[in-house]
Amino acid sequence: MKPAATLSLFGLTALALTAFAANSVLTRMALAEPIIDASSFTLIRLLSGSIVLMLILAFRLRKQSAPTKGSWLSSLMLFVYALGFSFAYLMLETGTGALILFGMVQITMVVASLIKGQRLARLEWLGIGTAFTGFVYLVWPEVSTPSISGVVLMSIAGIAWGVYTLRGRTSQAPLADTAYNFTRTLPFLLLLGLFSIGQFELSTQGIMLAVLSGAIASGLGYTLWYSVLTHLGATQAGVLQLLVPVIAALGGILFVSEPLTLRFIVASLLILGGIYLVIQARTKTASQP
């Protein structure tokens, strides 16, 4: 890959991961108090993402038809992830939720590679272990004794997101696939709405946070993620997502005046070092005849 293309890939990946971090923050802000119920947050999040993405897609394509239209399986995984993520954060602390979610994503991506017969090099295992150690070290102070229900829901969300990511690695039209994946969740959202009638708790601020999460952090963020996945191996994609808590913490340092701690610096170096080892291992493997 040419240097310019590599730089572009790096920038798009950074933006996508930043969107994931923003999504976690928006969800915590909405559900921590809460100022909106989990069902309504999920409904508004996916619906707003669908509307914005379809409008962008219509503007881009005009009279042309979309080259691809997503898939029902990807849409189901997206819905399961969003629903499990929202309800789990009602029962889990931030650090605990992040540890379970990204841990399950990492496991899902590695297992998928092994099932496909892709044997990981020692350097890749070392990189995965180093990055995950840094991740655990970063979130450990916030980890509390979790509820069983919260653990199960967040684990399901992590597996669903891992599967959604794996399916995105074959996408040739990221915007179209993401837009239709969001739109195909509408039947699932209708069922969720029917089961949740009488339990809705809405507020203006909660609705705004759900729209920001769906239209910007999810819709556009997932489109960017799909656009870079074709250039990443499954293991790389899994390890890179361990950067999300680091980006979220960095945002707190830059914009909320949270302190820059030695723990953050050490954890960031471990995660970045682990990612570097995984990328180097894949580069080394690709260069071999």
TORSERO-912460 format. One record per residue: x, y, z of N, C-alpha, C in turn; residue in one letter. Coordinates in steps of 0.05 Angstrom, whole numbers, padded with zeros to 5 digits, always signed. Example, Ala and Ser with C-alpha at 12.3 -4.5 7.8 and 13.67 -1.06 7.14 Angstrom:
+00264-00114+00156+00246-00090+00156+00264-00066+00156A;+00257-00045+00142+00273-00021+00143+00258+00001+00157S;
***
This chain:
+00017-00024+00000+00000+00000+00000+00018+00025+00000M;+00011+00045-00017+00027+00069-00019+00025+00085+00007K;+00045+00102+00013+00045+00118+00037+00020+00135+00040P;+00011+00148+00018-00013+00165+00019-00037+00149+00026A;-00040+00125+00014-00062+00107+00020-00061+00097+00049A;-00037+00092+00059-00034+00083+00086-00042+00105+00106T;-00035+00130+00100-00042+00152+00116-00072+00156+00117L;-00085+00154+00093-00114+00156+00091-00128+00135+00107S;-00118+00110+00105-00129+00088+00121-00127+00093+00151L;-00103+00103+00159-00099+00109+00187-00119+00130+00197F;-00123+00151+00180-00141+00173+00188-00170+00163+00190G;-00179+00147+00171-00206+00137+00171-00211+00118+00195L;-00191+00101+00200-00193+00083+00223-00195+00099+00249T;-00178+00119+00252-00179+00136+00276-00206+00150+00279A;-00218+00159+00257-00244+00172+00259-00265+00152+00267L;-00264+00128+00256-00284+00108+00263-00282+00100+00292A;-00258+00096+00302-00254+00089+00330-00263+00111+00349L;-00258+00136+00340-00267+00159+00356-00297+00160+00357T;-00310+00153+00335-00340+00152+00335-00350+00131+00355A;-00336+00108+00356-00343+00087+00375-00341+00097+00404F;-00319+00112+00409-00315+00123+00436-00337+00143+00442A;-00344+00160+00423-00365+00180+00427-00392+00166+00433A;-00396+00143+00419-00421+00128+00423-00423+00118+00451N;-00401+00108+00462-00401+00099+00490-00408+00121+00509S;-00396+00144+00504-00400+00167+00522-00429+00177+00520V;-00440+00179+00496-00468+00187+00493-00487+00168+00506L;-00482+00142+00503-00499+00122+00516-00498+00124+00546T;-00474+00127+00557-00471+00130+00586-00486+00155+00596R;-00483+00177+00581-00496+00202+00589-00527+00199+00590M;-00537+00183+00571-00566+00181+00568-00577+00161+00589A;-00562+00139+00595-00574+00118+00610-00564+00116+00639L;-00543+00131+00646-00532+00130+00673-00552+00140+00694A;-00568+00161+00687-00586+00173+00707-00611+00158+00712E;-00627+00148+00693-00626+00154+00664-00645+00177+00657P;-00641+00188+00633-00658+00209+00623-00675+00199+00600I;-00672+00173+00593-00688+00160+00573-00686+00130+00579I;-00706+00115+00572-00705+00086+00577-00689+00073+00555D;-00679+00049+00561-00661+00035+00542-00675+00027+00516A;-00700+00020+00517-00715+00013+00492-00717+00037+00474S;-00726+00059+00485-00729+00083+00469-00702+00093+00458S;-00681+00091+00474-00655+00099+00464-00647+00082+00440F;-00651+00056+00442-00644+00038+00420-00661+00044+00395T;-00687+00048+00399-00705+00054+00377-00697+00080+00362L;-00693+00101+00378-00686+00127+00366-00658+00126+00353I;-00640+00112+00366-00612+00110+00356-00612+00097+00328R;-00624+00074+00325-00624+00059+00300-00641+00073+00279L;-00664+00084+00287-00682+00097+00268-00669+00122+00257L;-00657+00139+00274-00644+00163+00265-00620+00157+00247S;-00605+00136+00254-00583+00128+00237-00593+00119+00210G;-00615+00104+00209-00627+00096+00183-00635+00119+00166S;-00649+00138+00178-00659+00162+00163-00636+00178+00151I;-00616+00184+00168-00594+00200+00158-00578+00186+00136V;-00572+00160+00140-00557+00145+00121-00572+00142+00094L;-00598+00138+00095-00613+00135+00071-00615+00161+00056M;-00617+00183+00070-00617+00210+00057-00590+00215+00043L;-00568+00208+00057-00541+00212+00045-00538+00194+00021I;-00547+00169+00024-00545+00150+00002-00561+00159-00022L;-00586+00169-00018-00602+00179-00040-00589+00202-00054A;-00577+00220-00038-00563+00243-00050-00539+00235-00066F;-00524+00215-00056-00500+00205-00070-00507+00190-00096R;-00528+00174-00095-00534+00157-00118-00551+00170-00139L;-00569+00189-00129-00588+00202-00147-00604+00181-00162R;-00599+00179-00188-00615+00161-00205-00603+00133-00207K;-00580+00128-00195-00568+00102-00196-00579+00085-00173Q;-00578+00059-00176-00586+00041-00155-00562+00034-00138S;-00568+00027-00113-00546+00019-00095-00533-00007-00104A;-00506-00008-00104-00493-00032-00113-00498-00056-00095P;-00502-00052-00070-00509-00073-00051-00529-00062-00031T;-00543-00079-00018-00564-00070+00001-00562-00084+00028K;-00538-00088+00037-00534-00100+00064-00544-00129+00065G;-00550-00138+00089-00561-00165+00092-00577-00166+00118S;-00596-00185+00118-00613-00188+00142-00597-00198+00166W;-00577-00215+00161-00561-00225+00184-00545-00203+00196L;-00533-00185+00180-00518-00163+00191-00536-00144+00206S;-00561-00140+00195-00580-00122+00209-00588-00134+00236S;-00592-00160+00236-00600-00173+00262-00577-00170+00282L;-00552-00174+00273-00529-00170+00291-00527-00142+00301M;-00533-00122+00284-00532-00094+00291-00553-00088+00313L;-00577-00099+00309-00599-00095+00328-00593-00108+00355F;-00583-00133+00354-00576-00147+00378-00555-00133+00394V;-00534-00123+00379-00513-00108+00392-00524-00083+00406Y;-00539-00067+00391-00550-00041+00401-00568-00046+00425A;-00585-00066+00424-00604-00071+00446-00589-00081+00470L;-00572-00101+00467-00557-00112+00489-00539-00091+00502G;-00526-00074+00486-00509-00053+00495-00524-00033+00513F;-00548-00025+00504-00564-00005+00519-00573-00017+00546S;-00584-00041+00546-00595-00052+00571-00572-00060+00590F;-00550-00069+00579-00527-00076+00596-00517-00053+00612A;-00517-00029+00599-00506-00006+00613-00524+00005+00635Y;-00548-00007+00638-00565+00000+00661-00556-00015+00685L;-00540-00037+00681-00532-00055+00703-00502-00056+00708M;-00486-00044+00691-00457-00047+00693-00444-00019+00695L;-00422-00018+00710-00405+00006+00710-00391+00008+00683E;-00381+00032+00678-00368+00038+00652-00345+00019+00647T;-00327+00017+00666-00303+00000+00662-00310-00029+00659G;-00329-00039+00675-00337-00066+00673-00350-00072+00645T;-00367-00054+00637-00380-00058+00611-00360-00058+00588G;-00341-00039+00589-00321-00038+00568-00304-00063+00567A;-00296-00073+00591-00280-00097+00592-00294-00121+00580L;-00319-00125+00586-00335-00147+00576-00340-00144+00546I;-00348-00120+00538-00355-00116+00509-00331-00121+00491L;-00310-00106+00496-00287-00108+00478-00271-00134+00482F;-00273-00145+00505-00262-00172+00509-00276-00193+00492G;-00302-00192+00491-00317-00211+00475-00313-00206+00445M;-00311-00180+00437-00305-00174+00409-00279-00186+00401V;-00259-00182+00418-00232-00193+00413-00232-00223+00410Q;-00246-00236+00429-00248-00266+00428-00262-00275+00402I;-00284-00261+00395-00299-00268+00371-00282-00266+00346T;-00266-00245+00344-00250-00241+00320-00228-00261+00318M;-00215-00267+00341-00193-00287+00341-00204-00315+00335V;-00226-00322+00348-00238-00349+00342-00246-00351+00313V;-00257-00330+00301-00264-00331+00273-00240-00336+00255A;-00218-00323+00262-00193-00327+00247-00184-00356+00249S;-00185-00368+00273-00177-00395+00277-00195-00415+00262L;-00221-00410+00263-00240-00427+00249-00235-00428+00219I;-00227-00405+00208-00221-00403+00180-00194-00415+00173K;-00180-00425+00193-00154-00438+00188-00131-00419+00187G;-00135-00394+00196-00113-00374+00196-00098-00377+00222Q;-00076-00391+00221-00060-00395+00245-00045-00369+00252R;-00047-00361+00277-00035-00336+00285-00005-00341+00292L;+00011-00323+00284+00040-00324+00291+00044-00317+00320A;+00067-00325+00330+00074-00319+00358+00073-00289+00364R;+00083-00274+00344+00083-00245+00347+00055-00234+00349L;+00036-00246+00335+00008-00237+00337-00004-00243+00364E;+00002-00267+00374-00007-00274+00401+00005-00256+00422W;+00030-00249+00419+00044-00231+00437+00031-00203+00436L;+00025-00194+00412+00012-00168+00408-00016-00167+00420G;-00032-00188+00416-00059-00190+00427-00057-00190+00458I;-00039-00206+00469-00036-00207+00498-00027-00180+00510G;-00008-00167+00496+00002-00141+00506-00020-00120+00505T;-00035-00118+00483-00056-00098+00480-00078-00103+00500A;-00086-00128+00504-00108-00135+00523-00099-00129+00551F;-00074-00134+00558-00063-00128+00584-00066-00098+00590T;-00058-00082+00570-00061-00053+00573-00089-00044+00576G;-00107-00057+00561-00136-00050+00563-00147-00056+00591F;-00140-00080+00601-00150-00088+00628-00138-00069+00649V;-00113-00062+00646-00100-00044+00665-00113-00016+00665Y;-00122-00007+00641-00135+00019+00639-00162+00019+00653L;-00179-00001+00649-00206+00000+00660-00209-00013+00687V;-00188-00027+00697-00190-00042+00722-00200-00025+00746W;-00191+00000+00750-00201+00015+00773-00231+00019+00773P;-00244+00018+00750-00272+00022+00748-00288-00004+00749E;-00274-00026+00749-00288-00052+00748-00300-00058+00775V;-00325-00063+00775-00339-00071+00800-00351-00099+00797S;-00361-00110+00818-00374-00136+00816-00399-00133+00799T;-00399-00145+00775-00421-00141+00757-00445-00159+00763P;-00468-00151+00753-00492-00168+00755-00490-00189+00733S;-00501-00212+00738-00501-00234+00719-00516-00226+00693I;-00539-00213+00697-00554-00204+00673-00539-00185+00656S;-00525-00166+00669-00510-00146+00654-00487-00159+00639G;-00474-00179+00652-00451-00193+00639-00461-00208+00614V;-00484-00222+00617-00495-00237+00595-00503-00219+00572V;-00517-00197+00578-00525-00179+00557-00502-00166+00543L;-00481-00157+00558-00458-00144+00545-00442-00165+00529M;-00441-00189+00539-00427-00210+00524-00440-00216+00497S;-00467-00217+00498-00482-00221+00473-00477-00198+00454I;-00477-00173+00465-00472-00149+00449-00445-00151+00436A;-00424-00159+00451-00397-00161+00441-00395-00182+00418G;-00408-00205+00422-00407-00225+00401-00421-00215+00376I;-00444-00202+00380-00459-00192+00357-00443-00171+00342A;-00430-00153+00356-00413-00133+00343-00390-00146+00329W;-00378-00166+00341-00356-00181+00327-00365-00193+00301G;-00389-00205+00301-00399-00217+00277-00405-00196+00256V;-00417-00173+00265-00423-00151+00247-00398-00141+00234Y;-00377-00138+00249-00351-00129+00239-00339-00149+00219T;-00341-00174+00225-00330-00195+00207-00345-00194+00180L;-00371-00191+00181-00386-00190+00156-00380-00165+00140R;-00372-00143+00153-00365-00119+00140-00339-00120+00125G;-00322-00140+00130-00296-00141+00117-00299-00147+00087R;-00322-00157+00078-00326-00163+00050-00342-00141+00036T;-00348-00119+00050-00365-00098+00038-00350-00083+00016S;-00363-00080-00007-00351-00065-00029-00364-00037-00031Q;-00386-00033-00016-00400-00008-00016-00408-00001+00012A;-00390+00010+00028-00394+00014+00057-00419+00031+00063P;-00423+00053+00049-00446+00070+00054-00472+00056+00049L;-00474+00043+00026-00499+00028+00019-00505+00006+00038A;-00484-00010+00044-00488-00033+00063-00496-00023+00090D;-00483-00003+00101-00490+00008+00127-00518+00019+00128T;-00525+00035+00107-00552+00047+00106-00574+00026+00105A;-00570+00005+00089-00591-00016+00087-00590-00034+00112Y;-00567-00038+00124-00566-00053+00149-00583-00039+00170N;-00580-00013+00172-00596+00003+00192-00625+00001+00185F;-00632+00004+00159-00660+00005+00151-00673-00022+00155T;-00658-00044+00152-00669-00071+00155-00675-00077+00185R;-00665-00060+00203-00672-00065+00232-00700-00056+00238T;-00714-00042+00220-00740-00031+00226-00761-00052+00235L;-00762-00076+00223-00781-00096+00234-00774-00104+00263P;-00748-00106+00269-00740-00113+00296-00747-00090+00315F;-00744-00065+00306-00751-00042+00322-00781-00041+00328L;-00797-00048+00308-00826-00049+00311-00834-00069+00333L;-00822-00092+00333-00827-00112+00354-00818-00102+00381L;-00795-00089+00382-00785-00077+00407-00805-00057+00417L;-00815-00039+00399-00834-00019+00407-00859-00031+00418G;-00869-00052+00406-00894-00065+00415-00890-00077+00443L;-00867-00089+00448-00862-00101+00474-00857-00080+00495F;-00849-00056+00487-00841-00035+00506-00863-00014+00511S;-00886-00017+00499-00908+00002+00502-00915+00005+00532I;-00917+00029+00541-00923+00034+00569-00899+00037+00587G;-00875+00031+00575-00851+00033+00591-00832+00055+00582Q;-00841+00071+00562-00824+00092+00551-00821+00115+00571F;-00796+00124+00574-00790+00147+00591-00772+00166+00574E;-00784+00187+00564-00771+00205+00546-00765+00232+00558L;-00744+00245+00548-00738+00272+00555-00724+00285+00531S;-00725+00311+00528-00713+00324+00505-00683+00318+00503T;-00669+00320+00526-00641+00314+00526-00635+00285+00518Q;-00651+00267+00529-00647+00238+00522-00651+00233+00493G;-00671+00245+00481-00677+00241+00453-00654+00253+00436I;-00643+00276+00444-00621+00288+00429-00596+00270+00430M;-00591+00259+00453-00567+00242+00456-00570+00216+00439L;-00595+00206+00438-00600+00182+00422-00597+00188+00392A;-00606+00212+00384-00603+00220+00355-00574+00224+00348V;-00559+00237+00366-00530+00240+00361-00516+00213+00359L;-00523+00195+00377-00512+00169+00377-00518+00154+00351S;-00543+00156+00342-00551+00141+00318-00542+00153+00292G;-00547+00180+00289-00541+00193+00263-00511+00197+00259A;-00497+00205+00280-00469+00212+00277-00450+00190+00285I;-00450+00184+00311-00431+00164+00322-00435+00136+00311A;-00461+00128+00307-00466+00101+00296-00466+00101+00266S;-00485+00116+00254-00489+00115+00225-00463+00122+00209G;-00453+00145+00214-00429+00154+00199-00404+00139+00209L;-00403+00133+00235-00380+00119+00246-00378+00091+00235G;-00401+00077+00233-00401+00049+00223-00394+00049+00193Y;-00403+00069+00179-00396+00071+00150-00366+00073+00146T;-00353+00090+00162-00324+00093+00162-00311+00066+00169L;-00322+00052+00189-00310+00027+00198-00312+00006+00175W;-00335+00005+00162-00338-00014+00139-00318-00007+00117Y;-00312+00019+00113-00295+00027+00091-00266+00018+00096S;-00258+00015+00121-00230+00007+00127-00227-00023+00132V;-00249-00036+00137-00247-00065+00145-00235-00082+00122L;-00240-00075+00097-00230-00091+00075-00199-00091+00074T;-00187-00072+00088-00158-00070+00089-00146-00081+00115H;-00163-00092+00132-00154-00102+00158-00159-00132+00160L;-00141-00146+00173-00147-00174+00180-00166-00175+00203G;-00178-00198+00208-00197-00201+00230-00184-00196+00256A;-00160-00206+00260-00145-00202+00285-00138-00172+00289T;-00129-00159+00267-00123-00131+00269-00148-00115+00277Q;-00170-00121+00264-00195-00106+00270-00203-00109+00299A;-00200-00133+00310-00207-00138+00338-00189-00123+00357G;-00163-00124+00352-00143-00111+00370-00147-00080+00368V;-00151-00069+00345-00153-00040+00342-00176-00029+00359L;-00197-00045+00362-00220-00035+00378-00214-00032+00407Q;-00192-00044+00416-00184-00040+00444-00175-00011+00449L;-00171+00004+00427-00163+00032+00430-00187+00050+00438L;-00211+00040+00435-00235+00057+00440-00235+00068+00468V;-00231+00052+00489-00230+00063+00516-00208+00084+00520P;-00185+00080+00506-00163+00099+00508-00172+00126+00496V;-00185+00125+00473-00194+00149+00460-00215+00164+00477I;-00233+00148+00489-00253+00160+00507-00240+00173+00531A;-00220+00160+00543-00206+00172+00565-00190+00197+00557A;-00178+00196+00533-00164+00219+00523-00183+00243+00518L;-00207+00237+00509-00227+00258+00506-00233+00271+00532G;-00235+00255+00554-00240+00266+00580-00218+00284+00590G;-00193+00277+00583-00170+00293+00590-00170+00320+00575I;-00176+00319+00549-00175+00342+00532-00199+00361+00536L;-00223+00350+00540-00247+00366+00539-00262+00368+00566F;-00255+00351+00585-00269+00352+00611-00250+00357+00633V;-00225+00364+00626-00204+00370+00646-00199+00348+00666S;-00202+00323+00657-00195+00301+00674-00164+00298+00675E;-00153+00289+00697-00124+00288+00700-00110+00267+00682P;-00086+00274+00673-00070+00256+00657-00054+00239+00677L;-00060+00213+00679-00049+00196+00700-00027+00178+00688T;-00010+00168+00706+00010+00148+00697-00003+00123+00687L;-00026+00115+00699-00040+00091+00690-00049+00094+00661R;-00059+00118+00654-00068+00122+00626-00044+00121+00607F;-00022+00132+00614+00002+00132+00597+00012+00103+00593I;+00015+00088+00615+00025+00061+00613+00006+00043+00597V;-00020+00046+00602-00040+00029+00588-00040+00036+00558A;-00038+00062+00552-00038+00070+00524-00014+00059+00509S;+00009+00059+00522+00034+00049+00510+00032+00019+00506L;+00020+00004+00525+00017-00025+00522-00002-00031+00499L;-00025-00017+00497-00044-00022+00476-00032-00015+00449I;-00020+00008+00447-00008+00016+00421+00015-00003+00414L;+00031-00012+00433+00052-00031+00428+00041-00057+00418G;+00020-00067+00431+00008-00092+00422-00004-00090+00394G;-00017-00068+00388-00027-00064+00361-00005-00064+00340I;+00017-00051+00347+00040-00049+00329+00051-00078+00324Y;+00052-00094+00344+00063-00121+00341+00044-00138+00322L;+00018-00135+00326-00001-00149+00309+00002-00141+00280V;+00004-00114+00275+00007-00104+00248+00033-00113+00236I;+00054-00112+00252+00080-00121+00242+00080-00151+00235Q;+00066-00167+00251+00064-00195+00245+00050-00201+00219A;+00028-00186+00214+00014-00190+00189+00030-00180+00165R;+00045-00157+00169+00062-00147+00147+00084-00167+00141T;+00095-00179+00161+00116-00198+00158+00106-00223+00143K;+00082-00232+00151+00070-00256+00138+00064-00251+00109T;+00053-00226+00103+00046-00219+00076+00070-00217+00058A;+00093-00210+00069+00117-00206+00052+00131-00233+00047S;+00124-00254+00061+00137-00279+00057+00127-00292+00030Q;+00144-00305+00015+00136-00317-00010+00118-00341-00006P;
***
